[in-house]
Amino acid sequence: PIVVDVTAAGEVAPRRWLTRSGALPGHEIYVSGAIGSAAAGLEMLAAGGQGSGSGDQGSGRAACMARQRRPEPRVRLGIAMGRARAARAAMDLSDGLADALRQVATASGVGLRIDAGLLPIDAAAREWWTSRGVDPVTAAVRGGDDYELLFAVPAKGRGPMRSVLRHVADPPLTKIGIFT
């Protein structure tokens, strides 16, 4: 087996980078894109890609498997949110939304409240888990490898965030809760 280990270093202008420790009570919690597709894609691949279906269902499952095989980190969005000072804390969801929420809350010394009904769970992933008797919310929140971003956005950051989204049109951001 081959092991590849990479370390990167660089510089960032003061106050232009986002840490996990900047969330405060009242900051809104946003996530980019949809969650759960890569985790569901891994399960689909482990099942041999069987049951990929046809039509929209098949293309959705193929997209989940592709998302697992070739993740697309939201680097451009993260840089834009940092430059615009729209968010005060951020973290990627490579290890899952639950892990990111825990790490940001712990580092910031805050609690949080999430509305499960607002979670942007990928439709094909939701269907995959539902058809197997698995709770899609639990699976999507635990699953990783989506490489979406979590942001803590203060009320005064909403304007700059909208400006960022006009320039970085994809992926959308969804408010899922609040830090307490």
N, C-alpha and C positions, 0 to 999 in steps of 0.2 A: 504493500500500500504506500501511497504517497501522501505526505502531510505538507500542506502549504500554510505558512503563518506569515501574516503581513502586519506591519506596524506603520502607521502614518503619523506624521507630525506636521504642525503648521502654526500659523499665527492668525489671530483674529483681532480686529480693532476692538477696543474696550466698548462694552455695552452693546455689541453687535452679535453676541452669541447667546444661545439659550441653554440654560442648565435645567436640571431636574428640580432644583431647589427654589425656584422663583414663584411658585403658586402661593396665593393668599386666599383667605376666606372671601367668598364672593366672586372669585374668578370663575368664568364659565369654562367648561370642558368641551373641547371640540376634537373630533377625529377626522382625518382625511379619508376619502375613498370609501370602500366597503371592507368589512372585516369578515373573516371566516373562509374566504375562497381558497387560500393556500392550504389551510389545515384540511379542509374538505378534499382538496385536490390530492393531498398526500394520501388520504384514506382511499380515494378513488384509484390512485396509482397502485397502492398496496393490494387493492382488490383486483388488480390486473386490468384496470381501465374498463372493466366489464360493466354492462348496464349503462353505457354512455348515452343510450336513448337516441332519439332522432329529433329533428327540428330544433326548436328553441331549447328544449331540455338538453339535447345532445350538445349543442353549441355552448350552453352554460357550463356543462360539466367539462367540456374540452377547455374552456377558459379557466376553470378552476385548476385543472391539471397543468395547464401552461403557466399559471401564476405560481404554482409550486416549483416548476422546473426552472423558470426564469423570472425571479422577483425583480420588481422595478422600484427601487427606493425613491422616495419623494424628495430628492436633494434640492431641486429647484424651488419647491414650495417652502422647504425649511429655511433655505437661504433668504428667500423673499420675506418670510414672516419675521426673521431676525433683523434684517435690514430695515424693515418698516416699523420695527418695535411694536408689532401688533400683539405679540404674545409675551408672557413673562417666564414661562417654563415650557419645555417640550421634551418629548422622548419618542423614539421609534417603537413600533409594535412588533419588532422581530421576535420577541419572546411572548407575544400575546398582549391583548388589552388589559387583562387582569393584572399581569405582572407590571406593565407600564404604569397603571393607575396606582398600584401599591408603591412602586418606587418613587414616583413623583410626590405622592402624599407623604410618604415617610421622609424624603429629603427636604420637603417644604414644611413639615410639621403641621399638616392640615388633615382634615377628614374629607370625605366626598360623598356625594349623593348622585347616583346614576339612574336614569329612567330607561329601563330595559326596552320599552316600546320605541324609543328613539334610536336604538342601535342600528347602524346601517349594515345589516347582515346581507351578504351576497345572496340573491334569490336562489341560485342553483345549489349553493351550500346549504341554505335553509331546507330546500326540498330533499337534498341528499340525507341530511340528518333526520328530518321528519319521517322519511320513508324507512328509516332504520330504528325508529323509536327512541331517538336521542333528542334531548332538548337542544334546539338550535342556538338559543341564547347562551347556555352554558358552554356548548362546544365552541362557538365563535369567540367568546370572551377568553376561553382557555387557550385556544389555538394560536399558533404563531406563524411566522414567516410571511405575514402580509406586507411588512415594511411600509405600512402607513404611518402617519404621525399623530401624536396626541399633543394638544396645545392647551395651556392655561391662558385664557384671554380676559383681561380686565374690561370693564364697561367702556373705558376710553380707548380700548384697542379695537373695538368693532369697526370703526371708520377705516383705520389703516388696514384691517383684515379684509374689508370689502374691496379696498383698492388693490391689495395683493391678488385677490381672486379675480379681479378684472384683467390683470396682466398674466396671471398664471391660471388659466381657465380650467385646468384639469389637475387633480381631481377635486370634487366639491368637498366642502367642510360641513360636518353635521354636529350641531350642539347635542351632547348626550347627557349633560349634567352640570354640577357645580361643585366647587371645592368649598368645604365648610370649616 
